[in-house]
Amino acid sequence: MVATVDERLALAFVELADTLVAGFDLMEFLHTLTERCVELLEVDAAGLLLADSRGALRLVAASTEQARVAELFQIQNDEGPCLDCYRTGQVVITSDIRAAQALARWPRFAAAAQEMGFAGVHAIPMRLRDQVIGTLNLFRSAPNGLDPAVARAARALVDVATIGILQERAVHQQEVVAGQLQVALNSRVLIEQAKGILAERLQMTPDQAFVLLRGYARNHNHPLTPAGRRRRRRHRPPSSPAARYPRSARNGRKRRIRTEVA
């Protein structure tokens, strides 16, 4: 029997809530959120931005490579609906980025988004009361907005994610919360590096490399970030000729050189 949309949405809430246990893996939680958004909300891609300790947005999860590029473009050019969403703390809906209003407001982003194959963006703030910690951004290839019921479901998923991230750290001070978010941002750098190495060495796309990396983490019961660090070290060439020799061998070699010179 095929599950209804409401049933699958309920299962997604249970899955997200189940992640908030001992051994909380923030990166796995955020990637699961973007994947479920694509599966349940009639969108083509999803991306998630979190603010670092200085309040600057950083990319932490994206369901596709195109969404990742679109999000990074906004950050690098300081322009786009997702940045406006974070700054205002309000939902920003751009049903058709080809419209004159969107082109005038975000000219560079509008052109870049179309190159990525996107025609509409629905940006939702990750907000609890007056605190905004990031945005969840839904991308569509068709120039039309979300159905109101779907938009409400998206808002509910974002609220669950926001509360989960903050509540898990509610016993700590705000500085600790900022530090934990910074860890997630740093983890993203390691994951991207591991993806790039795997994609280059195995001749695959970044999306395929991420699936491989994530599968490795799950199969070996490792969090996603340490798995990325292992893969990066495994495929990293020696940084210098000296790195090819053990420390003891290098010391012995130095002593032989001094003897010969003497």
Rosetta silent file (secondary structure, phi, psi, omega in degrees, C-alpha in Angstrom):
SEQUENCE: MVATVDERLALAFVELADTLVAGFDLMEFLHTLTERCVELLEVDAAGLLLADSRGALRLVAASTEQARVAELFQIQNDEGPCLDCYRTGQVVITSDIRAAQALARWPRFAAAAQEMGFAGVHAIPMRLRDQVIGTLNLFRSAPNGLDPAVARAARALVDVATIGILQERAVHQQEVVAGQLQVALNSRVLIEQAKGILAERLQMTPDQAFVLLRGYARNHNHPLTPAGRRRRRRHRPPSSPAARYPRSARNGRKRRIRTEVA
SCORE:     score description
SCORE:     0.000 S_00000001
   1 L     0.000  129.620 -178.441    0.000    0.000    0.000 S_00000001
   2 L   -80.245  130.807 -179.279    1.402    3.396   -1.030 S_00000001
   3 L   -72.013  144.509  176.645    1.619    5.921    1.808 S_00000001
   4 L   -74.860  169.861  178.087   -0.231    9.206    1.407 S_00000001
   5 H   -61.200  -42.204 -179.865    1.548   12.557    1.493 S_00000001
   6 H   -63.820  -39.159  179.072    0.305   13.171    5.039 S_00000001
   7 H   -66.770  -41.542  178.760    1.560    9.765    6.150 S_00000001
   8 H   -68.010  -34.531  176.793    4.974   10.332    4.596 S_00000001
   9 H   -65.549  -42.487  177.875    5.135   13.771    6.167 S_00000001
  10 H   -62.164  -40.008  177.359    4.345   12.274    9.569 S_00000001
  11 H   -64.052  -36.268  178.332    7.107    9.698    9.044 S_00000001
  12 H   -64.535  -40.943  177.384    9.523   12.506    8.180 S_00000001
  13 H   -62.010  -42.241  178.963    8.721   14.266   11.470 S_00000001
  14 H   -63.325  -42.444 -179.614    9.333   11.017   13.345 S_00000001
  15 H   -62.903  -43.860  178.981   12.626   10.507   11.507 S_00000001
  16 H   -65.479  -41.844  179.241   13.818   14.027   12.321 S_00000001
  17 H   -65.567  -34.732 -178.486   12.778   13.678   15.957 S_00000001
  18 H   -68.508  -22.245  179.204   14.528   10.301   16.174 S_00000001
  19 H   -72.410  -24.216 -174.742   17.780   11.968   15.158 S_00000001
  20 L   -86.038   62.807  179.232   17.698   14.149   18.287 S_00000001
  21 L  -127.541 -174.952  176.904   19.077   11.522   20.651 S_00000001
  22 L   -57.256  140.358 -176.015   22.431   10.796   22.233 S_00000001
  23 L    81.317   27.348 -178.755   25.131   10.971   19.614 S_00000001
  24 L   -52.071  120.832  178.780   23.348   13.775   17.775 S_00000001
  25 L  -107.931  100.045 -173.432   24.933   14.161   14.313 S_00000001
  26 H   -61.358  -41.860 -177.407   24.057   17.664   13.163 S_00000001
  27 H   -65.468  -41.517  177.746   25.280   17.217    9.592 S_00000001
  28 H   -63.655  -40.084  178.599   23.290   14.007    9.084 S_00000001
  29 H   -60.025  -45.971 -177.188   20.241   15.735   10.553 S_00000001
  30 H   -70.838  -38.624  177.084   20.504   18.680    8.158 S_00000001
  31 H   -66.840  -37.935  176.281   21.103   16.539    5.073 S_00000001
  32 H   -61.308  -40.404  179.115   18.109   14.383    5.999 S_00000001
  33 H   -60.404  -47.388 -178.663   16.012   17.538    6.238 S_00000001
  34 H   -64.773  -38.628  179.763   16.948   18.718    2.713 S_00000001
  35 H   -65.252  -43.765 -178.875   16.307   15.264    1.246 S_00000001
  36 H   -67.673  -32.374  176.623   12.877   14.936    2.850 S_00000001
  37 H   -61.118  -45.011  179.451   11.923   18.397    1.624 S_00000001
  38 H   -64.404  -40.559 -177.662   12.595   17.344   -1.966 S_00000001
  39 H   -68.963  -34.707 -169.425   10.700   14.087   -1.508 S_00000001
  40 H  -106.204  -20.542 -166.907    7.637   15.587    0.167 S_00000001
  41 L  -110.149   13.869  175.191    7.237   19.196   -0.922 S_00000001
  42 L    60.434   38.964  176.404    7.074   19.050   -4.724 S_00000001
  43 L  -119.195  163.612 -176.423   10.376   20.909   -5.151 S_00000001
  44 L   -94.192  -22.599  179.574   13.395   20.036   -7.268 S_00000001
  45 E  -161.895  160.496  178.678   16.136   20.869   -4.786 S_00000001
  46 E  -141.992  145.978  176.296   16.717   22.211   -1.305 S_00000001
  47 E  -136.182  154.408 -176.975   19.587   24.012    0.392 S_00000001
  48 E  -133.441  126.924  178.653   20.247   25.000    3.976 S_00000001
  49 E  -113.601  136.167  174.653   22.278   27.958    5.241 S_00000001
  50 E  -121.377  149.055  178.161   23.335   28.477    8.858 S_00000001
  51 E   -84.947  138.555  176.712   24.831   31.564   10.431 S_00000001
  52 L   -84.220 -171.188 -174.751   28.296   31.299   11.953 S_00000001
  53 L   -64.976  -19.299  178.975   29.412   32.918   15.209 S_00000001
  54 L   -97.440    0.335  179.252   29.753   36.300   13.451 S_00000001
  55 L    89.505    5.645  178.384   26.305   36.135   11.864 S_00000001
  56 L   -87.994  137.189 -178.786   27.555   35.361    8.336 S_00000001
  57 E   -74.808  142.390  176.694   25.660   32.713    6.406 S_00000001
  58 E  -135.861  144.659  177.783   27.428   29.500    5.409 S_00000001
  59 E   -76.205  130.464  178.382   26.217   26.575    3.337 S_00000001
  60 E  -122.675  -20.072  179.599   25.812   23.395    5.394 S_00000001
  61 E  -158.886  144.407  176.217   23.570   21.125    3.296 S_00000001
  62 E  -152.620  140.662 -176.645   22.204   20.868   -0.234 S_00000001
  63 L   -78.757  -23.369  179.348   20.250   18.127   -1.949 S_00000001
  64 L  -140.409  163.759  177.272   21.931   18.607   -5.356 S_00000001
  65 H   -64.713  -36.161  179.033   25.079   20.138   -6.785 S_00000001
  66 H   -63.294  -41.308  177.634   22.984   22.779   -8.572 S_00000001
  67 H   -65.501  -39.101  178.160   21.424   23.872   -5.283 S_00000001
  68 H   -60.171  -45.789 -179.450   24.866   24.003   -3.677 S_00000001
  69 H   -64.845  -42.639 -179.945   26.184   26.288   -6.429 S_00000001
  70 H   -62.395  -39.800  179.081   23.101   28.537   -6.274 S_00000001
  71 H   -68.068  -44.667  179.651   23.460   28.925   -2.507 S_00000001
  72 H   -63.383  -35.720  178.815   27.187   29.648   -2.695 S_00000001
  73 H   -61.354  -42.501  179.016   26.574   32.213   -5.430 S_00000001
  74 H   -61.946  -44.908 -178.888   24.223   34.141   -3.140 S_00000001
  75 H   -63.961  -46.323 -175.765   26.719   34.134   -0.285 S_00000001
  76 H   -68.099  -30.298 -178.501   29.674   35.148   -2.438 S_00000001
  77 H  -102.130    1.221  178.408   27.759   37.947   -4.164 S_00000001
  78 L    52.401   47.294 -175.893   25.796   39.059   -1.097 S_00000001
  79 L  -156.856  134.157  174.044   22.595   38.928   -3.120 S_00000001
  80 L   145.411  163.700 -177.944   19.534   36.696   -3.323 S_00000001
  81 H   -63.351  -31.286 -177.945   16.219   35.743   -1.727 S_00000001
  82 H   -69.129  -37.754  176.569   17.859   33.444    0.821 S_00000001
  83 H   -68.635  -40.508  177.353   19.998   36.274    2.212 S_00000001
  84 H   -62.680  -38.098  179.013   16.979   38.596    2.352 S_00000001
  85 H   -61.193  -45.355 -179.382   15.064   35.877    4.187 S_00000001
  86 H   -66.015  -42.736 -175.578   17.766   35.579    6.846 S_00000001
  87 H   -69.252  -34.774 -178.677   18.157   39.323    7.287 S_00000001
  88 H   -92.911  -20.676 -175.090   14.439   40.031    7.631 S_00000001
  89 L    72.605   17.262 -178.185   13.435   36.825    9.393 S_00000001
  90 L  -120.681  153.842  175.454   10.509   36.541    6.966 S_00000001
  91 L   -63.061  135.934  176.430    9.581   34.073    4.234 S_00000001
  92 E  -120.052  118.062 -176.778   10.719   35.261    0.799 S_00000001
  93 E  -112.876  124.095  176.153    8.809   33.822   -2.159 S_00000001
  94 E  -123.860   92.636 -176.141   10.031   34.258   -5.707 S_00000001
  95 L   -66.372  -34.988 -178.896    7.635   32.355   -7.933 S_00000001
  96 L  -142.483  106.483 -177.834    9.375   33.399  -11.141 S_00000001
  97 L   -72.717   -6.911  176.371   12.909   34.773  -11.038 S_00000001
  98 L   -84.231   -8.683 -179.995   12.503   35.849  -14.679 S_00000001
  99 L   -66.879  154.122 -175.999    9.932   38.458  -13.632 S_00000001
 100 H   -59.015  -38.740 -178.000   10.961   42.094  -13.828 S_00000001
 101 H   -63.662  -44.429  179.607   10.742   42.560  -10.057 S_00000001
 102 H   -67.207  -40.738  179.749   13.120   39.654   -9.350 S_00000001
 103 H   -62.908  -37.187  179.613   15.518   40.718  -12.095 S_00000001
 104 H   -73.942  -33.625 -175.265   15.692   44.230  -10.666 S_00000001
 105 H   -80.283  -41.581 -177.899   16.110   43.033   -7.065 S_00000001
 106 L  -133.283   67.572 -173.374   18.678   40.254   -7.632 S_00000001
 107 H   -59.258  -44.941 -178.516   20.073   40.681  -11.159 S_00000001
 108 H   -71.078  -42.820  179.645   23.179   38.516  -10.729 S_00000001
 109 H   -65.476  -40.767 -179.165   21.438   35.798   -8.746 S_00000001
 110 H   -58.141  -42.817  179.181   18.500   35.660  -11.173 S_00000001
 111 H   -67.013  -42.912 -179.090   20.866   35.002  -14.075 S_00000001
 112 H   -66.362  -41.050 -179.720   22.859   32.409  -12.133 S_00000001
 113 H   -62.718  -39.912  177.345   19.748   30.595  -10.898 S_00000001
 114 H   -63.966  -37.186  176.535   18.431   30.252  -14.427 S_00000001
 115 H   -63.876  -32.138  178.218   21.760   28.771  -15.492 S_00000001
 116 L   -79.027   -6.093  179.293   21.349   26.224  -12.703 S_00000001
 117 L    92.367   15.344 -178.402   17.906   25.335  -14.072 S_00000001
 118 L  -105.094  141.210  178.740   15.832   27.045  -11.374 S_00000001
 119 L  -117.801  -18.656 -179.168   12.847   29.300  -12.009 S_00000001
 120 E  -143.329  151.160  179.961   11.448   29.769   -8.492 S_00000001
 121 E  -136.603  136.965  176.316   12.732   29.977   -4.904 S_00000001
 122 E  -125.693  104.417 -175.628   10.875   29.677   -1.604 S_00000001
 123 E  -102.139  129.039 -176.646   13.114   30.764    1.291 S_00000001
 124 E  -121.917  127.591  179.744   12.028   30.038    4.876 S_00000001
 125 E   -72.988  141.215  170.952   13.840   31.415    7.950 S_00000001
 126 E   -88.055   95.690 -167.740   14.994   28.988   10.635 S_00000001
 127 E  -132.179  135.890  171.504   13.573   31.101   13.406 S_00000001
 128 E  -127.876  109.718 -173.605   12.589   30.675   17.023 S_00000001
 129 L    56.464 -118.173 -177.088   10.983   33.838   18.389 S_00000001
 130 L   -95.242    1.247 -177.122   13.489   36.614   17.666 S_00000001
 131 E   -98.517  121.215  176.903   16.423   34.332   16.989 S_00000001
 132 E  -112.314  120.646 -175.764   17.165   33.470   13.350 S_00000001
 133 E  -106.935   -6.843  179.699   19.892   30.863   12.895 S_00000001
 134 E   168.094 -164.515  178.814   19.642   30.279    9.144 S_00000001
 135 E  -142.494  147.071  169.546   17.349   29.577    6.201 S_00000001
 136 E  -107.483  128.978 -172.075   15.917   26.575    4.372 S_00000001
 137 E  -123.139  125.908 -176.658   15.589   27.260    0.666 S_00000001
 138 E  -108.300  126.733 -176.566   13.397   25.333   -1.771 S_00000001
 139 E  -111.152  138.869  178.356   14.147   25.525   -5.491 S_00000001
 140 E  -125.654  144.049  177.797   11.752   24.766   -8.332 S_00000001
 141 L   -85.265  -15.904  178.989   12.458   24.362  -12.030 S_00000001
 142 L  -100.879  143.849 -177.814    8.946   25.534  -12.937 S_00000001
 143 L   -81.487   65.677  174.488    7.893   29.203  -12.567 S_00000001
 144 L  -149.645  155.006 -175.819    5.109   28.715  -10.060 S_00000001
 145 L   -82.722  176.695  178.108    4.832   28.897   -6.294 S_00000001
 146 L   -77.330  146.978  171.153    4.150   26.227   -3.721 S_00000001
 147 L   -60.318  142.158 -178.311    0.628   25.115   -2.962 S_00000001
 148 H   -53.512  -39.377  179.174   -0.476   26.725    0.354 S_00000001
 149 H   -66.036  -39.279  178.335   -0.751   23.320    2.048 S_00000001
 150 H   -66.650  -40.548  178.706    2.730   22.389    0.867 S_00000001
 151 H   -61.906  -38.586  177.717    4.095   25.736    2.076 S_00000001
 152 H   -66.691  -38.804  177.331    2.612   25.076    5.536 S_00000001
 153 H   -63.717  -40.310  177.677    4.208   21.638    5.615 S_00000001
 154 H   -61.866  -43.916  178.997    7.561   23.202    4.685 S_00000001
 155 H   -60.629  -39.655 -179.792    7.187   25.728    7.487 S_00000001
 156 H   -66.542  -40.932  178.236    6.465   22.905    9.941 S_00000001
 157 H   -63.015  -41.715  179.462    9.566   20.947    8.880 S_00000001
 158 H   -64.395  -42.479 -179.946   11.709   24.046    9.306 S_00000001
 159 H   -62.185  -42.246  178.512   10.251   24.737   12.751 S_00000001
 160 H   -62.177  -44.021  179.558   10.971   21.175   13.889 S_00000001
 161 H   -63.383  -43.722 -178.796   14.538   21.429   12.639 S_00000001
 162 H   -63.584  -47.815  179.848   15.101   24.815   14.282 S_00000001
 163 H   -63.002  -39.863 -179.992   13.707   23.726   17.622 S_00000001
 164 H   -61.216  -45.745 -178.822   15.691   20.500   17.444 S_00000001
 165 H   -63.607  -44.811 -176.086   18.992   22.274   16.853 S_00000001
 166 H   -77.586  -38.727 -177.270   18.425   24.831   19.604 S_00000001
 167 H   -67.332  -33.314 -179.847   16.720   22.595   22.146 S_00000001
 168 L   -62.858  -20.691 -178.188   19.526   20.045   22.013 S_00000001
 169 L  -117.598   16.639 -174.280   21.791   22.799   23.317 S_00000001
 170 L   -64.336  -22.696 -178.529   19.338   24.601   25.567 S_00000001
 171 L   -78.394   -9.246 -178.535   21.325   23.662   28.695 S_00000001
 172 L  -103.549  167.993  177.031   24.304   25.608   27.403 S_00000001
 173 L   -77.466  164.719 -177.947   24.901   29.297   26.996 S_00000001
 174 H   -58.421  -32.724  178.974   24.383   31.065   23.667 S_00000001
 175 H   -62.991  -34.923  178.873   28.138   31.051   23.058 S_00000001
 176 H   -69.372  -38.868  177.121   28.117   27.261   23.109 S_00000001
 177 H   -59.587  -46.609  179.260   25.258   27.195   20.599 S_00000001
 178 H   -61.664  -38.294  178.547   27.262   29.432   18.284 S_00000001
 179 H   -65.009  -39.121  178.394   30.258   27.172   18.757 S_00000001
 180 H   -65.724  -40.073  176.788   28.272   24.072   17.840 S_00000001
 181 H   -64.821  -35.681  178.119   26.992   25.745   14.692 S_00000001
 182 H   -65.003  -35.831  176.527   30.576   26.694   13.853 S_00000001
 183 H   -60.873  -41.282  178.648   31.533   23.022   14.159 S_00000001
 184 H   -63.207  -39.714  179.534   28.881   22.179   11.587 S_00000001
 185 H   -66.872  -41.366  177.068   30.254   24.827    9.238 S_00000001
 186 H   -65.714  -36.298  178.650   33.791   23.516    9.656 S_00000001
 187 H   -62.840  -36.213 -179.845   32.510   19.985    9.097 S_00000001
 188 H   -61.663  -36.716  178.657   31.032   21.081    5.802 S_00000001
 189 H   -61.837  -45.145  179.263   34.500   22.136    4.614 S_00000001
 190 H   -62.368  -40.675 -179.320   35.882   18.664    5.352 S_00000001
 191 H   -65.603  -43.093  179.432   32.964   17.010    3.577 S_00000001
 192 H   -63.557  -38.900  177.907   33.365   19.203    0.488 S_00000001
 193 H   -64.342  -43.072  179.062   37.088   18.423    0.360 S_00000001
 194 H   -64.604  -41.031  176.523   36.418   14.702    0.629 S_00000001
 195 H   -58.710  -45.288 -178.121   33.760   14.950   -2.097 S_00000001
 196 H   -63.461  -41.246  179.567   36.160   16.743   -4.404 S_00000001
 197 H   -64.946  -46.070  179.897   38.924   14.182   -3.892 S_00000001
 198 H   -63.694  -42.348 -178.930   36.578   11.248   -4.476 S_00000001
 199 H   -62.136  -40.236 -178.802   35.001   12.883   -7.530 S_00000001
 200 H   -72.161  -46.391 -174.906   38.410   13.516   -9.086 S_00000001
 201 H   -71.612  -35.047 -175.806   39.980   10.165   -8.250 S_00000001
 202 H  -101.380    4.284  176.792   36.946    8.032   -9.120 S_00000001
 203 L    54.483   56.906  179.516   35.789   10.130  -12.095 S_00000001
 204 L  -135.598  170.925  179.121   32.279   10.764  -10.789 S_00000001
 205 L   -77.615  160.012  176.662   30.042   13.766  -10.129 S_00000001
 206 H   -58.337  -36.482  178.355   30.105   15.575   -6.748 S_00000001
 207 H   -63.378  -43.542  178.310   26.597   14.255   -6.028 S_00000001
 208 H   -65.028  -37.401  178.757   27.743   10.663   -6.649 S_00000001
 209 H   -64.217  -38.834  179.500   30.804   11.247   -4.491 S_00000001
 210 H   -67.743  -39.923  177.021   28.616   12.454   -1.619 S_00000001
 211 H   -60.198  -42.571  178.431   26.355    9.394   -1.898 S_00000001
 212 H   -63.755  -44.732  179.893   29.455    7.188   -1.721 S_00000001
 213 H   -63.612  -43.736 -179.350   30.840    9.098    1.262 S_00000001
 214 H   -67.609  -37.924  176.639   27.548    9.008    3.113 S_00000001
 215 H   -63.202  -38.969  177.303   27.132    5.298    2.390 S_00000001
 216 H   -61.277  -44.962 -179.163   30.599    4.643    3.802 S_00000001
 217 H   -61.565  -43.443 -178.468   29.702    6.533    6.994 S_00000001
 218 H   -68.925  -43.171 -177.335   26.465    4.598    7.444 S_00000001
 219 H   -65.725  -29.467 -179.636   27.961    1.192    6.630 S_00000001
 220 L  -102.311    7.890  176.968   30.769    1.713    9.147 S_00000001
 221 L    56.885   43.184  177.967   28.536    3.373   11.745 S_00000001
 222 L  -112.523  148.302  168.750   30.599    6.592   11.664 S_00000001
 223 L   -61.432  157.700 -173.400   29.352   10.209   11.792 S_00000001
 224 H   -64.177  -40.837 -176.073   29.539   11.907    8.421 S_00000001
 225 H   -67.016  -49.894  176.127   32.350   14.340    9.269 S_00000001
 226 H   -58.899  -33.115  177.684   34.904   11.799   10.610 S_00000001
 227 H   -64.120  -40.943  177.540   34.138    9.628    7.591 S_00000001
 228 H   -63.998  -38.585  179.537   34.974   12.546    5.318 S_00000001
 229 H   -65.580  -40.308  178.187   38.211   13.141    7.200 S_00000001
 230 H   -63.466  -45.336 -179.353   39.201    9.470    6.805 S_00000001
 231 H   -63.553  -38.255 -179.218   38.435    9.500    3.086 S_00000001
 232 H   -65.579  -43.239  179.266   40.366   12.742    2.614 S_00000001
 233 H   -67.229  -36.524 -177.518   43.453   11.341    4.385 S_00000001
 234 H   -64.144  -34.353 -176.114   43.188    8.049    2.523 S_00000001
 235 L  -100.809    4.513 -177.020   43.316    9.770   -0.876 S_00000001
 236 L   -84.754  129.273  176.481   45.773   12.554    0.041 S_00000001
 237 L   -73.114  159.547  178.130   49.231   12.269   -1.578 S_00000001
 238 L   -56.866  138.641 -176.415   52.325   12.800    0.613 S_00000001
 239 L   -76.532  -20.645 -179.799   52.819   16.506    1.230 S_00000001
 240 L  -157.055  163.029  177.788   56.629   16.288    0.865 S_00000001
 241 H   -57.072  -34.270 -179.008   59.360   13.746    0.084 S_00000001
 242 H   -64.318  -26.206 -177.799   60.078   13.508    3.809 S_00000001
 243 H   -67.546  -15.513 -178.059   56.523   12.321    4.432 S_00000001
 244 H   -79.265  -12.629 -175.753   57.331    9.064    2.641 S_00000001
 245 L  -112.130  142.697  174.188   59.753    7.999    5.361 S_00000001
 246 L   -63.372  158.480 -178.892   59.022    7.078    8.995 S_00000001
 247 H   -57.199  -43.190 -178.391   60.395    9.443   11.624 S_00000001
 248 H   -62.950  -39.497  179.804   63.010    6.911   12.737 S_00000001
 249 H   -66.245  -39.535  179.751   64.235    6.443    9.171 S_00000001
 250 H   -65.386  -39.783  179.289   64.503   10.199    8.650 S_00000001
 251 H   -64.722  -41.809  178.594   66.526   10.599   11.866 S_00000001
 252 H   -63.333  -39.542  179.358   68.867    7.803   10.859 S_00000001
 253 H   -63.858  -39.919  177.760   69.329    9.347    7.431 S_00000001
 254 H   -63.001  -41.228 -179.504   70.244   12.695    9.031 S_00000001
 255 H   -64.054  -38.671  179.090   72.877   11.028   11.213 S_00000001
 256 H   -64.462  -38.799  179.611   74.437    9.310    8.197 S_00000001
 257 H   -64.094  -43.269  179.333   74.647   12.630    6.345 S_00000001
 258 H   -62.872  -39.659  179.696   76.385   14.323    9.285 S_00000001
 259 H   -62.476  -44.424 -178.346   78.919   11.453    9.528 S_00000001
 260 H   -64.817  -39.799  179.587   79.722   11.665    5.814 S_00000001
 261 H   -65.967  -42.213  179.474   80.220   15.448    5.997 S_00000001
 262 L   -62.629    0.000    0.000   82.477   15.110    9.037 S_00000001
